[in-house]
């Protein structure tokens, strides 16, 4: 009877972790959507809301940190149970970083709102963000539903984000070469695009941890990486 009580209590602990992860994930997804929406519409008020709202994600990560320490100390979980606790801790860290990147996009928006738009760069960033938002939603679904196939699909989709980032990187370099007056705005947009690309990397990391949670091992195949921005060189003329 006592063992049944212990098992039930630990199940409650895991449910609480899942609930916090779900709240963090929902907030992170919304933060990214609002940050890019603010960028696209040059909405300073919305950008400021995104910056302020990041504090809630930080609080939730701290709550998970403290709670997992308590669970590890009191329950001393083993095998699958230990894996579930460790994965929740890692996912919370990734979601907190996603919130930070969304906040960074919002901060750049405050500056970009005072500058002239550059080409269709914000539209490309919006497409990147929509892809990443879809990945966030699917990876959270895979975590909640223990869906290995969905987690692995998310992991592969990051390549599409990399390709869009590389294309946008080249586009922004071209704008800077064509008119030096574009350099300041393009520099901020380069950082924005990189922030969105990094969100995709963190979502991929979550997908790999979900794979580990379900299968007991990390993916062994090399995931495709197509971000070639670090190797991109454009020559004037």
N, C-alpha and C positions, 0 to 999 in steps of 0.2 A: 504493500500500500504506500509506504514511504517512497519507494522507487517511482511509483506512478505519479506521485505528487512532484517529485524532482523533475521527471520528464515533462510533465505538464507545465511546470514553472519555466523550464528552459524553452519550451515551445512558445510560451508567452514572451520570453526575452527576444527570441528570433523574430516573432511577429512585430515586436516594437521596433527592432532594427529595420525590418522591411518597411514599416510605416514611415520611419524617418527618412529612409532612402527614397521612398516614393515622393515624399514632400520636397526633399532637396532636388530631386530630378525634375519635378514639375516646375519648381521655381527657376532652376537653371535654364530649362527650355524656354520659359516665358521671358527670362532676362535677356537671352540671346535674341529672341524675336523682337522684343521691345527696343533693344539697343540698335538693331539694324533698321527697324522701322523709324526710329528717331533720326538715324543717319540719312535715310532715304527722303524723309519728309522735312529734314532740317528742323526737327522739333526739340528745342532746347529743354523745355519743361519735362518732356518724356525722358530725355537723356539724364536729367538730374534725378528723376524718380528711379531709374535703373541704378545709378550710383548709390543712392540711399538704400535701396532694397537689398543690395549685396550683403548688408549686415546680417540679415535673417539667415542666409545660407551659411555664413560663418558661424552663427550661433548653433545651427543644426549640426555642423561638422563637430563643433566642440562637444555637443551633447552626445554624439556617437562616440567620440574619443573617450569621454568619461564613462559612458555606459559599457563600452566593450572592455575597458579595464576592469570594471566591476564584475562583468560576466566572466571574464577569464579568471579572476581571483576567486570568485565564489563558486562557480560551476565547474571549473577546470575541464572544459569540454575536450573531447578526443575525436580523432578521425574526421568524419563528415561534419560533425557539429563544430569542431574547431575551424574547419575550412570555411564554414558559413560565416563565422564571426570575423575571421581575418579578411575575407572577401568584402564583407560589408564595410569594414574599416578602409580598405583600399578604394572602394567605389566612392565612399564619402569624400575622400581626398581628391579624387578626380572631379567630382561634381563641384567641389569648392573652387577648384582651379577654373572650371568652366564659368562659374559665376564671376571670377576675377577677370577673365578675358572679356566677358560681356560688359563688365564695368569699364574696362579699358577702351572698348569700342565707344561707349557712351562719353567717356572723357574726350576722346578725339573728336566726337561729334560737336562738342561745345566749341572747339576751335574751328572745325570745318564749316560750321554754320555761318561764319563770318567771311567765308571765301566763296569765290565763284565755283560752280560745279565744274568738274573735269570730265568731259566725254560721257561715256555710259558706265563709268567705273562703279558707281553705287548700285546700278542694276545688276552687274556681275557679282558684286558682294552679296546682294540680296539673294541671287540664285544659289551661291555657295551656302549661305546661311540656311536657306530652305532645305537643302540637302542634309546639312548637319542637324537641323531640328528633327528631320525625319529619322535620322540615325539615333538621336537621343531617345525619341519616343520608342523606337523599336528595341533599343538595347535595354530600356527600362522594362518593356514588355517581356523581353527574353529573361531578364532577372526575376521578375515576378512570377512568370510562368514556367521557369526552368526549361526554356526552349533553346536547345543547343543549336539547331539549324538557324534560328533567327539571329542568335549571337554571332555565329560564323558569317552570316550574310552581312551584318553590320561591319564586321572586321574587313571584309573585302570591298565594301562600298567607299571606304576612305580614299581609295585610289582616285575616284571621281573628283573628290574635293581637291586632292593634290593637283590634278590636271587643270582644274579651274584656277587654282592659285597661281600656277606657273604661267598660264595664259594671261591672267590679269597683271602679273608682275611685268611681263614683256610689254603689255599695253601701257602701263603707267610709265615705264622707262621711255617709251616712245613719246608720250605726251611731254615728258621733261626735256627730251632732246629737241622737240619741235618748238617749244617755247619755254625759256627759263623761268618765266613768271608762274609756270605750273609747278615748279619744284617743291614749294612748301606744301601745297595741298596734296600733291602726289605722295610726298613723303609720309604725311599723316595717313593717307589711304593705303599705302604699303603696309604700315603697321596694323591698320584695321584688318586688311586681308589676311595678314599673318596671324592675327588673333583668332580669326574665324577658322583658319587652317589648323591652328593648334587645338581648338575645341574639337575638331574632327579626330585629332590624335588621341585626345583624352577619352573620347567616346570609344575609340578603338581599344584603348587600354581597358575600359570597362568591359567591353565585349570579350576580351581575352580572359579577364577575371571571371566572367560568367561561365565561359568555357571550362575554366579550372574548377569552378564551383560544382558544375554538373558532372564533368568527366573525371575529375581528380588529377588532371594534368594540364599544363599550359599547351597551347597549340604548338606543334613542332615545325610546321611549314612556315617559310618566310612569307610574310604578308607583302603584297605589292606596294611599292612606294614610287610615286610619279611626280613628286615635287622637285622640279629641276631649277627652281628659282636661284639657288645658290651657284648654279653653273651658267646662268644666263648672262650673255654679253651682247650688247647692241652697239654697233659702231655708227657714228653720225654719218648720214648720207648713204 
